[in-house]
Amino acid sequence: MTVMDDWVTAACAELGLDRAEVPVPTVLDLAKDVAHQVLRPGAPVTAYLLGVAVGRGADPAAAAARLSALAGTWPVELDGTAPAE
């Protein structure tokens, strides 16, 4: 097991979640897309939003794909700020 596996297993036990239902690669890929294409602090917030959506019944893979696609189209200036409207 890796440290990530150990952490996710322990966190799931703490929260009463089924470890098998946690799509770690999907969440990590989404966080990478947001961090690199939108804004680094947006990654954990987006992961939380994904969790809220999944908690309300959204399919994890589909919701993550939609958010990744949104991140891929997000306009970012070279200095990392959003363009002025």
Contacts in CASP RR format, 6 or more apart in sequence:
PFRMAT RR
TARGET T0000
AUTHOR 0000-0000-0000
METHOD contacts of the structure
MODEL  1
MTVMDDWVTAACAELGLDRAEVPVPTVLDLAKDVAHQVLRPGAPVTAYLL
GVAVGRGADPAAAAARLSALAGTWPVELDGTAPAE
1 9 0 8 1.000
4 24 0 8 1.000
8 19 0 8 1.000
8 22 0 8 1.000
8 24 0 8 1.000
9 19 0 8 1.000
11 17 0 8 1.000
12 18 0 8 1.000
12 19 0 8 1.000
12 22 0 8 1.000
13 19 0 8 1.000
23 60 0 8 1.000
23 61 0 8 1.000
23 64 0 8 1.000
26 60 0 8 1.000
26 61 0 8 1.000
26 64 0 8 1.000
27 47 0 8 1.000
27 50 0 8 1.000
27 64 0 8 1.000
29 64 0 8 1.000
29 68 0 8 1.000
30 43 0 8 1.000
30 46 0 8 1.000
30 47 0 8 1.000
30 50 0 8 1.000
30 64 0 8 1.000
30 67 0 8 1.000
30 68 0 8 1.000
30 71 0 8 1.000
31 43 0 8 1.000
31 44 0 8 1.000
31 46 0 8 1.000
31 47 0 8 1.000
32 43 0 8 1.000
33 67 0 8 1.000
33 68 0 8 1.000
33 71 0 8 1.000
33 72 0 8 1.000
34 42 0 8 1.000
34 43 0 8 1.000
34 46 0 8 1.000
34 67 0 8 1.000
34 68 0 8 1.000
34 71 0 8 1.000
35 42 0 8 1.000
35 43 0 8 1.000
37 71 0 8 1.000
37 72 0 8 1.000
37 74 0 8 1.000
37 76 0 8 1.000
38 46 0 8 1.000
38 71 0 8 1.000
38 74 0 8 1.000
38 76 0 8 1.000
39 76 0 8 1.000
39 80 0 8 1.000
46 67 0 8 1.000
46 71 0 8 1.000
49 67 0 8 1.000
50 60 0 8 1.000
50 63 0 8 1.000
50 64 0 8 1.000
50 67 0 8 1.000
51 60 0 8 1.000
53 63 0 8 1.000
54 60 0 8 1.000
54 63 0 8 1.000
75 82 0 8 1.000
75 83 0 8 1.000
76 82 0 8 1.000
76 83 0 8 1.000
77 83 0 8 1.000
END
